[in-house]
């Protein structure tokens, strides 16, 4: 039995790419408005989870506000309306979302309920950004290596 090497252009070429795009477009057109909304919300959730889990150094720091803005855009509501819904002043909500104030459990739970995500995700964004800030501030993280258990032994 003779084996033949499959060439890349036999698997993936312009025509197949075009056919795949047409198929995706046709299937997407069949979605209800609710399915489209659900998919958009899931996409934001995946971006949020990916941001938290990505350990690579990046120049892009996303604030809680960035993710909330994504939700607001998809849901077509304003930050003011969200603040009213959360029963807090818009200025106070803004301070939590920008990191001027640290999240508290109540705000984390409200964001969690609003976005159908875990409250821990919102805290994880806050902690990740605080650590990134420390790393960028002249290597402050390295200063903490002196607390390693190896230095006690």
N, C-alpha and C positions, 0 to 999 in steps of 0.2 A: 504494500500500500504506500503510495507516494503522498507526502504531505506538501501542501502548497502554502506559502506564506500569504497571509491576507494583508493587502496594502491599505494604508490609512484612507486613501481616497475612495476605496471600495466601501468603506464603512461610513465615512463622513465626508460629504462633498456639498457643493452649493445647491444641487437639486434636492438632496435629502434634507438639507437645512431648511430650504424653502418649504418643502412638504411638511416638515415638522412644525414650522411656524404656522402654516395654514391650519394644521390639525389643532394646534393649541388655541389659535384664534377662534376656530369653530366651536371647540369645547367650552371656551371661556364665554362665548356668546350665549350659551345655554344656561349659564348660572343665573340664579335669582339675585335680586338686590341684597337679600339677607346673606346669601352665600358669598357674594362679593365683599360685603362689609366684614363678615367673619374672616375671610382670607386676608383682608387688609389688616385687621386687628391682630391676627396670628403673625403676620409678617413683622409687625412692630414688636410683638412679644419675642419673636426669635432674634430680632436685632438687639433687644435689651439683654436677653440671655447670652447672646454671643459676645456682647460688650463686656459683660461681667466675667465670662469664662476665658476670654482672650488674654493670655498672659504676655503676649509680645509687646515690646515697647512701641508706642504709637504717639504721633504728634497730636492726634485727635483725641481730645478729652470731651466726652459727652456728659452734660449735666442732667440731672433729673428733669429739669425744664425742657431739655431737648426731646426727651422721650414723651413727656406730657404733651408737648406741642404736636408731636406726630399723632397722638391719639385725638387731640382736639381738632386737628385738620381733617382726619378721616371721619370723625363724628360730626363735623361742621358745627362745633360749639366754641364759645369764647372762654378765655381764662376767667373772665369775670363771672360768667354763668357757672363755671366749675366751682369757683370760690363760693358763690351763693349756694350751690348744691352741697358743698362741704360745710356750709354754715360758718364760714370764716371770711374775714375781709380779704379782698383781692391783694392788697399790699402785703398782708401776712402770708398768704399762700405763695406769693412771688418770692418772698424771703426764704421759704422752705425749698422751693423749687430751684433757686439759684445757689443754694448752699450758704447763704448769709446766716441762716438759722439751721441748726441741725434738726434732722427729722426726729419726731417723737413717735411713739407707738400709734397714737391716734391718727396722725397724718399718714403714716405708713399703711395703716389698715384702710383708711379712706382711699388712698391711691391704689391699693391692692383690690379693693372691691370695685372701684371705678374701671380698672384696666383688666380685671379678671386674671391677675397674676398673684404671685406670692409676696407678702409684705417683705420677706427677706431680700427679694430682688432690689427693692428700693433702697434698703440699707446697704446692700452690696455695692450699688452704684456710688453711694456716698463714701463708703470706706475705700473703695478702689481709687476714687478721685483724690481722697486725702493722702493715700499712700503715694500716688503718682506725683502729687504736689511736693511731698517730702523728698522723693527721689530726685526731683528736678532742682530742689533747693540745695545746691552744692553738695550732693551726696550725703544728706543727713542720715539716710538709712544705714550707711556704712558705720556711722558713729555708734550704732546699736549692737554691732558685732562684739563689742567688749562684754556684753551680757550673755554670751554663749556659755552653755554649761561647761564647755571645754576649758574655759578660763578659770573655772573653780577647781577643777580636778588637778 
